Amino acid sequence: MEPVVASSIETGNQRFGQVAIVGRPNVGKSSLLNRLVGQKISITAPKPQTTRHRITGILSEPRGQVVFVDTPGIHQGGSDALNRQLNRTARSGFDGVDLVLFVVQSGRFNEEDAGVLELIRQSGLPTILLINKIDLLQDKTALFPFLAQMQTRFDFLALYPLSAHRDRGFGGLLDLIFKHLPSGEPMYDPDEVTTITTRFMAAEIIREKMARLLHDELPYKTTVLIERFSEEPDLTEIDAVIYVARDSQKGIVIGSGGKKLKDIGSLARHDLEQMLQTKVMLRLWVRVREDWADDERAVQSLGYQLPE
Ligand SMILES: Nc1nc2c(ncn2[C@@H]2O[C@H](COP(=O)(O)OP(=O)(O)OP(=O)(O)O)[C@@H](O)[C@H]2O)c(=O)[nH]1
């Protein structure tokens, strides 16, 4: 999508910038992005590695525009092509970025967090530390030693404890973000909330339903490819293929008598109808593509972009 110059936002003293949301898997990056932009953009699920792509959310206010970049969690230890791809995408998340939001879980800072912080250090970018999930702390005073510890690790612009689940307003955080963005005019139309396509959203929604319904049974190396996406005024027809790595995983996704696949399809169809505001005819297939995660070309052909 080509950026367009917004004409209906007042210009003059405005701020514009790209803000990367980074952190190890499962700390709540997607939840935060959704709350910051005010709608469901990036899928969230209890399973780590839900987000595999760089997704942007756009927030437009009279004082300026923020383009949020949601990067996949940075994984350590994995060495197959999929993991390499994920890591590259995460690193490329820093390209053109003005400010970093580094998300950690309150009271927890492990080696993986340290690895992400190292990438931030290498980027030299100004960074705000977001300490998420403070609702999980029984004793809120436990936050103080954690804050003190985090201050010794890096020269953060600010340390900001919050709960993506509980907090009502993110006004204070947005003030902080805007304050640290360069002056500039909006790049996108204020009506746009994301630069991702509906086609891509459809695949993400199907993947979210799989994660929800299959829980720990969800094969890690699963992906969804939209083969056909035909939009009529009242009806959208979508053909999607769920790729798994082995024959045995096919049975898990289909379920006994096809029940799992049917449930995944009907939950996904419900969300898609809401998003597209049309009736949706969704056809799902499950196909085996052996070892696709080990083959870089296969990974890319399934829609994982190499950074330019
Ligand atoms: N209790 C609590 N749970 C949260 C909070 N924020 C997010 N979660 C949960 O943490 C899990 C992971 O959230 P996501 O937003 O998908 O995390 P992520 O960092 O984007 O994860 P990846 O896509 O794997 O990188 C989900 O089960 C969320 O519901 C919070 O403030 N409090």
The ligand as an SDF file (V2000), in Angstrom:
LIG
                    3D

 32 34  0  0  0  0  0  0  0  0999 V2000
   -2.3130  -11.2920   32.9490 N   0  0  0  0  0  0  0  0  0  0  0  0
   -1.9670  -10.6490   31.8360 C   0  0  0  0  0  0  0  0  0  0  0  0
   -1.8190  -11.3310   30.6830 N   0  0  0  0  0  0  0  0  0  0  0  0
   -1.4710  -10.6490   29.5590 C   0  0  0  0  0  0  0  0  0  0  0  0
   -1.2550   -9.2400   29.5830 C   0  0  0  0  0  0  0  0  0  0  0  0
   -0.9000   -8.8610   28.3240 N   0  0  0  0  0  0  0  0  0  0  0  0
   -0.9150   -9.9730   27.5540 C   0  0  0  0  0  0  0  0  0  0  0  0
   -1.2510  -11.0640   28.2890 N   0  0  0  0  0  0  0  0  0  0  0  0
   -1.3910  -12.4570   27.8370 C   0  0  0  0  0  0  0  0  0  0  0  0
   -0.1130  -12.9590   27.4650 O   0  0  0  0  0  0  0  0  0  0  0  0
   -0.2320  -13.8530   26.3430 C   0  0  0  0  0  0  0  0  0  0  0  0
    0.6510  -13.3920   25.1980 C   0  0  0  0  0  0  0  0  0  0  0  0
    0.1640  -12.1470   24.7100 O   0  0  0  0  0  0  0  0  0  0  0  0
    0.5290  -11.6410   23.2450 P   0  0  0  0  0  0  0  0  0  0  0  0
    0.0160  -10.2540   23.1450 O   0  0  0  0  0  0  0  0  0  0  0  0
    0.1250  -12.6300   22.1990 O   0  0  0  0  0  0  0  0  0  0  0  0
    2.1170  -11.6590   23.3520 O   0  0  0  0  0  0  0  0  0  0  0  0
    3.2440  -11.4160   22.2610 P   0  0  0  0  0  0  0  0  0  0  0  0
    4.3830  -10.8190   22.9990 O   0  0  0  0  0  0  0  0  0  0  0  0
    2.7080  -10.6190   21.1050 O   0  0  0  0  0  0  0  0  0  0  0  0
    3.5700  -12.8930   21.8130 O   0  0  0  0  0  0  0  0  0  0  0  0
    4.2910  -13.4420   20.4690 P   0  0  0  0  0  0  0  0  0  0  0  0
    3.3330  -13.1750   19.3520 O   0  0  0  0  0  0  0  0  0  0  0  0
    4.4320  -14.9000   20.7620 O   0  0  0  0  0  0  0  0  0  0  0  0
    5.5960  -12.7550   20.3220 O   0  0  0  0  0  0  0  0  0  0  0  0
   -1.7230  -13.8940   25.9840 C   0  0  0  0  0  0  0  0  0  0  0  0
   -2.2980  -15.0020   26.6400 O   0  0  0  0  0  0  0  0  0  0  0  0
   -2.2450  -12.5940   26.5550 C   0  0  0  0  0  0  0  0  0  0  0  0
   -3.6230  -12.6550   26.8590 O   0  0  0  0  0  0  0  0  0  0  0  0
   -1.4330   -8.5320   30.8390 C   0  0  0  0  0  0  0  0  0  0  0  0
   -1.2770   -7.3260   30.9800 O   0  0  0  0  0  0  0  0  0  0  0  0
   -1.7750   -9.3020   31.9170 N   0  0  0  0  0  0  0  0  0  0  0  0
  1  2  1  0
  2  3  2  0
  2 32  1  0
  3  4  1  0
  4  5  2  0
  4  8  1  0
  5  6  1  0
  5 30  1  0
  6  7  2  0
  7  8  1  0
  8  9  1  0
  9 10  1  0
  9 28  1  0
 10 11  1  0
 11 12  1  0
 11 26  1  0
 12 13  1  0
 13 14  1  0
 14 15  2  0
 14 16  1  0
 14 17  1  0
 17 18  1  0
 18 19  2  0
 18 20  1  0
 18 21  1  0
 21 22  1  0
 22 23  2  0
 22 24  1  0
 22 25  1  0
 26 27  1  0
 26 28  1  0
 28 29  1  0
 30 31  2  0
 30 32  1  0
M  END
$$$$
